[in-house]
């Protein structure tokens, strides 16, 4: 096995290559989170579906993704991150092709299931590779780029799917296009596979640990021992509540604003894009803050409180239609600011040697939040509760702030500071 270069320029170049490739992969996974929701109005038109039924498609995606994410963490720790990443991209290609061939609700359900299977390993894969291959001084920025790329994937998906559907005669063409996107990313990652080989990174990553272990006995723990840590489940709950809020924006903000203000879909469909672009800007700033702020939970609290306030404002009906859409989109800035601090907080709370397992379990809270929230918000919208969707999203963010505060306090006390 080849050794990693040790000079500073080589380390910088290696870090930037790895960060860029993982960012590309993560953006692709988030793109496929939205494989179905942007086209919901077309499915209603063509198949006569309700928002409750469409919400169930989102639930299927995230139930499979959530269960798979917790399990894939163990797989990543056992066989390595890179082969699991390649398999996930193949699953995205299959999901897009299933969507293109769908003849009704059952076909869309197959597409949702395959996309969820592809999405399952991404956080254990991504954070395993980043933590093992990226130098510690650039790890905060790596987390920032990782979050930005995810937001950009979310931002691009509605524009791409709606745009291709309009330009090429329907949503089936859009899904053929999304299959080509996943294929192109798979080819790029395969050609640059040495830069995402976590086996090489493990050799470099373990040198510091070897020094610390010299002269001290190493205690082997059961692979499930990390599940006894309260910090793991508090991080899980943080992801759950913040994702409940995100589910409202991603899948239902556009139709909710349409019902509240009579705005056309062409105007409201891009609220998600605005939210994610604002989130990307927030993550750029958050990537610098995470290196300078000791109490990460405070950054999370302030940023997410800002987002919650904007969502409440959007749901009150006090503003004009476009102003409310702008407020909902601007709420992404706060969630973006919190993102890098969130990922670093999880790193500090996790025990060494269980990277894939911890991230897989914690990030399955994201999938659980999406899975449970989507049908609830769908029922709310079917019953005319459009403004309440924004209020519920803001309340969920408040519960996420509380979870982060408890995790941060525990990390702070454990560190002895």
Secondary structure, DSSP 8 states (H G I E B T S, - for coil): ------SHHHHHHHHHHHHHHHHHHHHHHHHHHTTTGGGHHHHHHHH---HHHHHHHHHHHHHHHHHHHHHHHHHHHHH-HHHHHHHHHHHHHHHHHHHHH--SHHHHHHHHHHHHHHHTTHHHHHHHHHHHHS-GGGHHHHHHHHHHHHHHHHHHHHHHHHHHHHHTTSHHHHHHHHHHHHHHHHHHHHHTGGGG-HHHHHHHHHHHHHHHHTTS------TTGGGG-HHHHHHHHHHHHHHHHHHIIIIIHHHHHHHHH---HHHHTTHHHHHHHHHHHHHHHHHHHHHH-S-HHHHHHHHHHHHHHHHHHHHHS-S-HHHHHHHHHHTHHHHHHHHHHHHHHHHHHS-TT-HHHHHHHHHHHHHHHHHHHHHHHHHHHHTT-HHHHHHHHHHHHHHHHHHHHHHHHHHHHHHT-
